[in-house]
């Protein structure tokens, strides 16, 4: 056992023993080779089923990294360019001034359509046709490319419909055939997950939240206009059978090692598989938009489909890191400077990235 594997295992075990976490996985790749493969705790507290390396977790937003990877693989094949207007691929999207939205705007969260209708239900989110129709009817919040705001749900459906238009296949099938399959992780990385596979998932639970710490949220907060409270990430939502089976590429079901392996194949070669060229990697990971997020208010920087900067740091401090974290505290990222990829998945949904910051700190200190 390597010293790094031992350090990460001990840290993960402490998080579980303290009660801060219930079950988690950590995977680290460096230069295409897995160097950390850690599991701790239980996937299902009721049965005592332990977390194993191949246990899939429902992860809010980590799946966006896989969504973006699919887009870049198709761009690599010449099916569209980043400056291709979305309406050129999807003509019905052109309503209400959206004909100016490009694939680059979508990937950099500058498209100007960050919200879903406030009467959208979880059942609606599971209905691809209904969500696509809502995007076609959507009005712009800002002129495309002039502002940036996190497209929490809409990102997945925008990219997913572009993928469907150019391939004739649902994005879950393209993920399986062109990304997860070649990487050998088709059984650990999904958008829509077949119902017969659901029993393998880790069971989510919500960590207690002190709502008083949040204070009174102003009624005009843009975040509250981007979607109804019934779609806010929590264990109940992420455990619904319809939600798990549906193609919702704003999130995903994945093990840590599957998503860490995907990022490793974006950086370079993994067992003979490389997803994109070095030239494309440079374009994808360059800052495409930065500033105050129009939806959530905090400063942010985006490349093409990936947040720039490691959780717990700023884009200026860690400009070579790109990835996507998710509500609940799971995260995945890659560092072009060190050839390292990191993923932490967990089933206790917290409102911070404390576990990921702690363990990624151990990993980054090991360079």
Order of alpha helices (4+ residues) and beta strands (2+ residues): alpha-beta-beta-beta-beta-alpha-alpha-alpha-alpha-alpha-alpha-alpha-beta-beta-alpha-alpha-beta-alpha-alpha-beta-beta-beta-beta-beta-beta-beta-alpha
